[in-house]
Amino acid sequence: MVDVGEKPVTARMAEASGRVRMGPETLKLIQDRRVAKGDVLEVARLAGIMGAKRTADLIPLCHPLALESIEISFGFPESDCLEVRAVVRITAKTGVEMEALVAVSTAALTVYDMCKSVDRGMVIEQIRLEGKSGGRSGTFQRQDQRATS
């Protein structure tokens, strides 16, 4: 692991996003809360939070962190697309980019798991860091527009 012992403690934030592309009828089932396994968005929200908290167990050399805030949200930018967003915050010596990315990935995988019986053709795509603040490297904010498929 990288030695962060001499780094200052600062407020840090990272935001990540990703998409799950699916048939419009599958997305409608999710929105109407009619998927057989239950409320997909609420289960995925919990999975994303749990994933972020377990990042150090999943990604080699990540520091275990006591996260202060994890927010998972969902959007419907297209009739066949669910967008997942995660914002993670901490006051620490190291950033939370990986925790935000793991949160999005875990939430998206949970959507797939809960909906695979009705749509095995779903595609998880475009998982990426949208922005981060804090620490020596300062602020990063993605400027490019999201590609549409």
C-alpha positions as protocol buffer text, in pm:
chain_id: "A"
residue {
  index: 1
  type: MET
  ca { x: 0 y: 0 z: 0 }
}
residue {
  index: 2
  type: VAL
  ca { x: 104 y: 357 z: -52 }
}
residue {
  index: 3
  type: ASP
  ca { x: 234 y: 520 z: 267 }
}
residue {
  index: 4
  type: VAL
  ca { x: -12 y: 799 z: 353 }
}
residue {
  index: 5
  type: GLY
  ca { x: 136 y: 862 z: 697 }
}
residue {
  index: 6
  type: GLU
  ca { x: 275 y: 1206 z: 613 }
}
residue {
  index: 7
  type: LYS
  ca { x: -25 y: 1324 z: 412 }
}
residue {
  index: 8
  type: PRO
  ca { x: -258 y: 1581 z: 568 }
}
residue {
  index: 9
  type: VAL
  ca { x: -613 y: 1493 z: 663 }
}
residue {
  index: 10
  type: THR
  ca { x: -852 y: 1674 z: 427 }
}
residue {
  index: 11
  type: ALA
  ca { x: -1218 y: 1658 z: 332 }
}
residue {
  index: 12
  type: ARG
  ca { x: -1246 y: 1436 z: 25 }
}
residue {
  index: 13
  type: MET
  ca { x: -1530 y: 1352 z: -211 }
}
residue {
  index: 14
  type: ALA
  ca { x: -1563 y: 1132 z: -518 }
}
residue {
  index: 15
  type: GLU
  ca { x: -1855 y: 1088 z: -756 }
}
residue {
  index: 16
  type: ALA
  ca { x: -1884 y: 798 z: -1000 }
}
residue {
  index: 17
  type: SER
  ca { x: -2149 y: 686 z: -1245 }
}
residue {
  index: 18
  type: GLY
  ca { x: -2238 y: 393 z: -1464 }
}
residue {
  index: 19
  type: ARG
  ca { x: -2523 y: 266 z: -1674 }
}
residue {
  index: 20
  type: VAL
  ca { x: -2723 y: -52 z: -1713 }
}
residue {
  index: 21
  type: ARG
  ca { x: -2867 y: -80 z: -2061 }
}
residue {
  index: 22
  type: MET
  ca { x: -3173 y: -307 z: -2091 }
}
residue {
  index: 23
  type: GLY
  ca { x: -3496 y: -355 z: -2278 }
}
residue {
  index: 24
  type: PRO
  ca { x: -3749 y: -74 z: -2223 }
}
residue {
  index: 25
  type: GLU
  ca { x: -3995 y: -327 z: -2079 }
}
residue {
  index: 26
  type: THR
  ca { x: -3739 y: -431 z: -1817 }
}
residue {
  index: 27
  type: LEU
  ca { x: -3680 y: -71 z: -1717 }
}
residue {
  index: 28
  type: LYS
  ca { x: -4056 y: -21 z: -1687 }
}
residue {
  index: 29
  type: LEU
  ca { x: -4077 y: -323 z: -1453 }
}
residue {
  index: 30
  type: ILE
  ca { x: -3806 y: -164 z: -1235 }
}
residue {
  index: 31
  type: GLN
  ca { x: -3979 y: 174 z: -1231 }
}
residue {
  index: 32
  type: ASP
  ca { x: -4315 y: 17 z: -1147 }
}
residue {
  index: 33
  type: ARG
  ca { x: -4156 y: -200 z: -875 }
}
residue {
  index: 34
  type: ARG
  ca { x: -4291 y: -516 z: -1039 }
}
residue {
  index: 35
  type: VAL
  ca { x: -3972 y: -727 z: -1056 }
}
residue {
  index: 36
  type: ALA
  ca { x: -4030 y: -1067 z: -890 }
}
residue {
  index: 37
  type: LYS
  ca { x: -3724 y: -1041 z: -662 }
}
residue {
  index: 38
  type: GLY
  ca { x: -3842 y: -713 z: -509 }
}
residue {
  index: 39
  type: ASP
  ca { x: -3771 y: -340 z: -524 }
}
residue {
  index: 40
  type: VAL
  ca { x: -3466 y: -335 z: -752 }
}
residue {
  index: 41
  type: LEU
  ca { x: -3362 y: 23 z: -681 }
}
residue {
  index: 42
  type: GLU
  ca { x: -3375 y: -7 z: -303 }
}
residue {
  index: 43
  type: VAL
  ca { x: -3185 y: -337 z: -302 }
}
residue {
  index: 44
  type: ALA
  ca { x: -2927 y: -193 z: -545 }
}
residue {
  index: 45
  type: ARG
  ca { x: -2891 y: 118 z: -326 }
}
residue {
  index: 46
  type: LEU
  ca { x: -2811 y: -99 z: -23 }
}
residue {
  index: 47
  type: ALA
  ca { x: -2574 y: -315 z: -227 }
}
residue {
  index: 48
  type: GLY
  ca { x: -2388 y: -6 z: -350 }
}
residue {
  index: 49
  type: ILE
  ca { x: -2347 y: 123 z: 5 }
}
residue {
  index: 50
  type: MET
  ca { x: -2227 y: -216 z: 125 }
}
residue {
  index: 51
  type: GLY
  ca { x: -1988 y: -246 z: -170 }
}
residue {
  index: 52
  type: ALA
  ca { x: -1831 y: 93 z: -100 }
}
residue {
  index: 53
  type: LYS
  ca { x: -1775 y: -7 z: 264 }
}
residue {
  index: 54
  type: ARG
  ca { x: -1600 y: -329 z: 154 }
}
residue {
  index: 55
  type: THR
  ca { x: -1371 y: -181 z: -114 }
}
residue {
  index: 56
  type: ALA
  ca { x: -1050 y: -262 z: 72 }
}
residue {
  index: 57
  type: ASP
  ca { x: -1159 y: -629 z: 84 }
}
residue {
  index: 58
  type: LEU
  ca { x: -1209 y: -636 z: -294 }
}
residue {
  index: 59
  type: ILE
  ca { x: -934 y: -420 z: -445 }
}
residue {
  index: 60
  type: PRO
  ca { x: -575 y: -510 z: -351 }
}
residue {
  index: 61
  type: LEU
  ca { x: -374 y: -231 z: -187 }
}
residue {
  index: 62
  type: CYS
  ca { x: -674 y: -7 z: -111 }
}
residue {
  index: 63
  type: HIS
  ca { x: -669 y: 141 z: 237 }
}
residue {
  index: 64
  type: PRO
  ca { x: -958 y: 39 z: 463 }
}
residue {
  index: 65
  type: LEU
  ca { x: -1153 y: 358 z: 529 }
}
residue {
  index: 66
  type: ALA
  ca { x: -1421 y: 469 z: 774 }
}
residue {
  index: 67
  type: LEU
  ca { x: -1650 y: 634 z: 521 }
}
residue {
  index: 68
  type: GLU
  ca { x: -1861 y: 924 z: 644 }
}
residue {
  index: 69
  type: SER
  ca { x: -2124 y: 941 z: 369 }
}
residue {
  index: 70
  type: ILE
  ca { x: -2233 y: 725 z: 75 }
}
residue {
  index: 71
  type: GLU
  ca { x: -2518 y: 841 z: -147 }
}
residue {
  index: 72
  type: ILE
  ca { x: -2652 y: 621 z: -426 }
}
residue {
  index: 73
  type: SER
  ca { x: -2901 y: 764 z: -676 }
}
residue {
  index: 74
  type: PHE
  ca { x: -3067 y: 646 z: -995 }
}
residue {
  index: 75
  type: GLY
  ca { x: -3183 y: 817 z: -1311 }
}
residue {
  index: 76
  type: PHE
  ca { x: -3356 y: 718 z: -1633 }
}
residue {
  index: 77
  type: PRO
  ca { x: -3183 y: 916 z: -1912 }
}
residue {
  index: 78
  type: GLU
  ca { x: -3326 y: 697 z: -2191 }
}
residue {
  index: 79
  type: SER
  ca { x: -3612 y: 450 z: -2226 }
}
residue {
  index: 80
  type: ASP
  ca { x: -3365 y: 158 z: -2215 }
}
residue {
  index: 81
  type: CYS
  ca { x: -3110 y: 289 z: -1964 }
}
residue {
  index: 82
  type: LEU
  ca { x: -3076 y: 308 z: -1588 }
}
residue {
  index: 83
  type: GLU
  ca { x: -2804 y: 541 z: -1462 }
}
residue {
  index: 84
  type: VAL
  ca { x: -2639 y: 473 z: -1127 }
}
residue {
  index: 85
  type: ARG
  ca { x: -2453 y: 749 z: -937 }
}
residue {
  index: 86
  type: ALA
  ca { x: -2253 y: 731 z: -617 }
}
residue {
  index: 87
  type: VAL
  ca { x: -2111 y: 1014 z: -408 }
}
residue {
  index: 88
  type: VAL
  ca { x: -1873 y: 915 z: -128 }
}
residue {
  index: 89
  type: ARG
  ca { x: -1730 y: 1151 z: 136 }
}
residue {
  index: 90
  type: ILE
  ca { x: -1463 y: 1122 z: 402 }
}
residue {
  index: 91
  type: THR
  ca { x: -1220 y: 1335 z: 601 }
}
residue {
  index: 92
  type: ALA
  ca { x: -897 y: 1138 z: 573 }
}
residue {
  index: 93
  type: LYS
  ca { x: -545 y: 1108 z: 433 }
}
residue {
  index: 94
  type: THR
  ca { x: -651 y: 924 z: 117 }
}
residue {
  index: 95
  type: GLY
  ca { x: -924 y: 960 z: -142 }
}
residue {
  index: 96
  type: VAL
  ca { x: -1244 y: 769 z: -204 }
}
residue {
  index: 97
  type: GLU
  ca { x: -1246 y: 730 z: -583 }
}
residue {
  index: 98
  type: MET
  ca { x: -1229 y: 351 z: -565 }
}
residue {
  index: 99
  type: GLU
  ca { x: -1510 y: 340 z: -309 }
}
residue {
  index: 100
  type: ALA
  ca { x: -1736 y: 543 z: -541 }
}
residue {
  index: 101
  type: LEU
  ca { x: -1649 y: 322 z: -839 }
}
residue {
  index: 102
  type: VAL
  ca { x: -1710 y: 2 z: -640 }
}
residue {
  index: 103
  type: ALA
  ca { x: -2043 y: 141 z: -516 }
}
residue {
  index: 104
  type: VAL
  ca { x: -2161 y: 201 z: -874 }
}
residue {
  index: 105
  type: SER
  ca { x: -2033 y: -136 z: -991 }
}
residue {
  index: 106
  type: THR
  ca { x: -2198 y: -326 z: -706 }
}
residue {
  index: 107
  type: ALA
  ca { x: -2529 y: -146 z: -752 }
}
residue {
  index: 108
  type: ALA
  ca { x: -2524 y: -215 z: -1128 }
}
residue {
  index: 109
  type: LEU
  ca { x: -2442 y: -583 z: -1074 }
}
residue {
  index: 110
  type: THR
  ca { x: -2730 y: -606 z: -829 }
}
residue {
  index: 111
  type: VAL
  ca { x: -2968 y: -463 z: -1090 }
}
residue {
  index: 112
  type: TYR
  ca { x: -2844 y: -729 z: -1332 }
}
residue {
  index: 113
  type: ASP
  ca { x: -2889 y: -1006 z: -1076 }
}
residue {
  index: 114
  type: MET
  ca { x: -3240 y: -901 z: -985 }
}
residue {
  index: 115
  type: CYS
  ca { x: -3354 y: -863 z: -1347 }
}
residue {
  index: 116
  type: LYS
  ca { x: -3167 y: -1140 z: -1527 }
}
residue {
  index: 117
  type: SER
  ca { x: -3472 y: -1368 z: -1529 }
}
residue {
  index: 118
  type: VAL
  ca { x: -3651 y: -1122 z: -1758 }
}
residue {
  index: 119
  type: ASP
  ca { x: -3358 y: -974 z: -1954 }
}
residue {
  index: 120
  type: ARG
  ca { x: -3026 y: -1160 z: -1985 }
}
residue {
  index: 121
  type: GLY
  ca { x: -2914 y: -915 z: -2254 }
}
residue {
  index: 122
  type: MET
  ca { x: -2856 y: -628 z: -2010 }
}
residue {
  index: 123
  type: VAL
  ca { x: -2522 y: -449 z: -2046 }
}
residue {
  index: 124
  type: ILE
  ca { x: -2334 y: -272 z: -1768 }
}
residue {
  index: 125
  type: GLU
  ca { x: -2138 y: 12 z: -1926 }
}
residue {
  index: 126
  type: GLN
  ca { x: -1954 y: 339 z: -1886 }
}
residue {
  index: 127
  type: ILE
  ca { x: -1854 y: 306 z: -1523 }
}
residue {
  index: 128
  type: ARG
  ca { x: -1637 y: 611 z: -1462 }
}
residue {
  index: 129
  type: LEU
  ca { x: -1520 y: 875 z: -1219 }
}
residue {
  index: 130
  type: GLU
  ca { x: -1721 y: 1195 z: -1267 }
}
residue {
  index: 131
  type: GLY
  ca { x: -1535 y: 1410 z: -1018 }
}
residue {
  index: 132
  type: LYS
  ca { x: -1330 y: 1424 z: -702 }
}
residue {
  index: 133
  type: SER
  ca { x: -1211 y: 1685 z: -458 }
}
residue {
  index: 134
  type: GLY
  ca { x: -961 y: 1707 z: -175 }
}
residue {
  index: 135
  type: GLY
  ca { x: -609 y: 1588 z: -130 }
}
residue {
  index: 136
  type: ARG
  ca { x: -284 y: 1690 z: -295 }
}
residue {
  index: 137
  type: SER
  ca { x: -410 y: 1645 z: -652 }
}
residue {
  index: 138
  type: GLY
  ca { x: -702 y: 1882 z: -589 }
}
residue {
  index: 139
  type: THR
  ca { x: -1021 y: 1882 z: -789 }
}
residue {
  index: 140
  type: PHE
  ca { x: -1108 y: 1677 z: -1097 }
}
residue {
  index: 141
  type: GLN
  ca { x: -1434 y: 1726 z: -1286 }
}
residue {
  index: 142
  type: ARG
  ca { x: -1510 y: 1528 z: -1600 }
}
residue {
  index: 143
  type: GLN
  ca { x: -1580 y: 1768 z: -1887 }
}
residue {
  index: 144
  type: ASP
  ca { x: -1668 y: 1537 z: -2177 }
}
residue {
  index: 145
  type: GLN
  ca { x: -2022 y: 1447 z: -2266 }
}
residue {
  index: 146
  type: ARG
  ca { x: -2135 y: 1092 z: -2201 }
}
residue {
  index: 147
  type: ALA
  ca { x: -2130 y: 881 z: -2516 }
}
residue {
  index: 148
  type: THR
  ca { x: -2463 y: 739 z: -2625 }
}
residue {
  index: 149
  type: SER
  ca { x: -2490 y: 394 z: -2777 }
}
